[in-house]
Amino acid sequence: MLKVDVNKQDDIAIITVEGDIDLYSSPQVRKEIIKLTNDETKGIIVNLAGVTYMDSSGVATLVEGLQLVNDYKGKLFMCHVQGVVHDVFELSRLDKVFSIFPKEADAVKAYHEAN
C-alpha cells in the first residue's frame, strides 16, 4: 500500500512517498502534486527513499508535475532515488531532466541556493 505524506516548510513542500508507485497508486501521488501546483508552491521536493518500484505511470506523474511546476517557474527536485527506481530514471535519461539529490537536505539546500 502506498503512503504519501506532505510536509510544508515555508515555501517548500516535501512529498515523502513509501511503497510502490504503479498504475493503481500513482493517482494518489498525482493528487498531492496537483494540489501543490494549484497553490503554486515554489519548491516541491519528492522524497523517494521508501519507493522500491515505479512503473511508467509513476514516471509520467512526476514528469507531469515537473511540467506544471515549470509553468509558474517553481522548482521540483527529487531525492533518495535509488535501486530499481534510479535505474528507470537512468535508462530513460530522465536523470538528466530532473534535479536529483542523494539526500533531502541536499535538495532543500539547492532550492534555497537557487532562490
C-alpha positions as CSV (number, residue, x, y, z in Angstrom):
1,M,0.0,0.0,0.0
2,L,1.2,3.5,-0.9
3,K,1.7,6.1,1.8
4,V,2.1,9.8,0.8
5,D,2.9,12.5,3.3
6,V,3.2,16.2,2.6
7,N,5.2,18.4,4.9
8,K,5.4,22.2,4.2
9,Q,8.3,24.3,5.3
10,D,8.0,27.9,4.3
11,D,7.8,28.0,0.5
12,I,8.9,24.3,0.1
13,A,6.7,21.2,0.3
14,I,8.3,17.8,0.8
15,I,6.3,14.9,-0.5
16,T,7.5,11.7,1.1
17,V,6.4,8.5,-0.7
18,E,6.6,5.0,0.7
19,G,5.6,1.9,-1.3
20,D,5.3,1.0,-5.0
21,I,4.2,3.7,-7.5
22,D,2.3,2.0,-10.2
23,L,-0.9,2.4,-12.3
24,Y,-3.1,1.9,-9.3
25,S,-1.2,4.1,-6.8
26,S,0.2,6.9,-9.0
27,P,-3.1,8.9,-8.9
28,Q,-2.5,9.4,-5.2
29,V,0.9,10.9,-5.8
30,R,-0.6,13.0,-8.7
31,K,-3.3,14.3,-6.5
32,E,-0.8,15.7,-4.0
33,I,1.4,17.2,-6.7
34,I,-1.7,18.8,-8.4
35,K,-2.7,20.4,-5.0
36,L,0.7,21.9,-4.6
37,T,1.0,23.2,-8.2
38,N,-2.5,24.7,-8.0
39,D,-1.3,26.6,-5.0
40,E,1.9,27.5,-7.0
41,T,4.1,26.1,-4.2
42,K,7.6,27.5,-5.2
43,G,9.6,24.4,-4.2
44,I,8.5,20.8,-4.3
45,I,10.8,18.0,-3.2
46,V,9.8,14.4,-3.8
47,N,11.5,12.1,-1.4
48,L,11.5,8.5,-2.9
49,A,13.5,6.9,-0.1
50,G,10.7,4.4,0.6
51,V,9.9,3.6,-3.0
52,T,11.3,0.3,-4.3
53,Y,9.3,0.1,-7.6
54,M,8.0,2.6,-10.1
55,D,6.3,1.8,-13.4
56,S,5.8,4.2,-16.4
57,S,2.6,5.7,-14.8
58,G,4.7,6.8,-11.8
59,V,7.3,8.3,-14.1
60,A,4.5,10.1,-16.1
61,T,3.1,11.5,-12.9
62,L,6.5,13.0,-12.0
63,V,7.0,14.4,-15.5
64,E,3.6,16.0,-15.4
65,G,4.5,17.5,-12.0
66,L,7.7,18.9,-13.4
67,Q,5.8,20.5,-16.3
68,L,3.2,22.1,-14.0
69,V,5.9,23.5,-11.7
70,N,7.9,24.9,-14.7
71,D,4.7,26.7,-15.9
72,Y,4.9,29.0,-12.9
73,K,8.7,29.0,-12.6
74,G,8.8,26.9,-9.5
75,K,11.3,24.1,-8.7
76,L,10.7,20.3,-8.4
77,F,13.5,18.3,-7.0
78,M,13.8,14.7,-6.1
79,C,15.9,12.9,-3.6
80,H,16.7,9.4,-2.4
81,V,16.2,7.9,-5.9
82,Q,17.8,4.5,-5.5
83,G,17.8,0.9,-6.7
84,V,15.4,-0.1,-9.4
85,V,13.8,3.4,-9.4
86,H,17.1,5.0,-10.1
87,D,17.7,2.5,-13.0
88,V,14.3,3.6,-14.5
89,F,15.4,7.2,-14.5
90,E,18.8,6.5,-15.8
91,L,17.6,4.2,-18.6
92,S,15.0,6.7,-19.7
93,R,17.6,9.5,-19.4
94,L,15.2,11.4,-17.0
95,D,18.1,11.7,-14.6
96,K,19.2,14.5,-17.0
97,V,15.8,16.2,-16.9
98,F,15.1,16.1,-13.1
99,S,17.2,17.6,-10.4
100,I,18.0,14.6,-8.3
101,F,19.8,14.8,-5.0
102,P,21.1,12.0,-2.7
103,K,19.6,13.4,0.4
104,E,16.6,15.6,1.3
105,A,18.8,18.1,3.0
106,D,20.8,18.5,-0.3
107,A,17.6,19.2,-2.2
108,V,16.5,21.8,0.3
109,K,19.9,23.5,0.2
110,A,19.8,23.5,-3.6
111,Y,16.4,25.1,-3.6
112,H,17.5,27.8,-1.2
113,E,20.6,28.5,-3.3
114,A,18.5,28.8,-6.5
115,N,16.2,31.4,-4.9
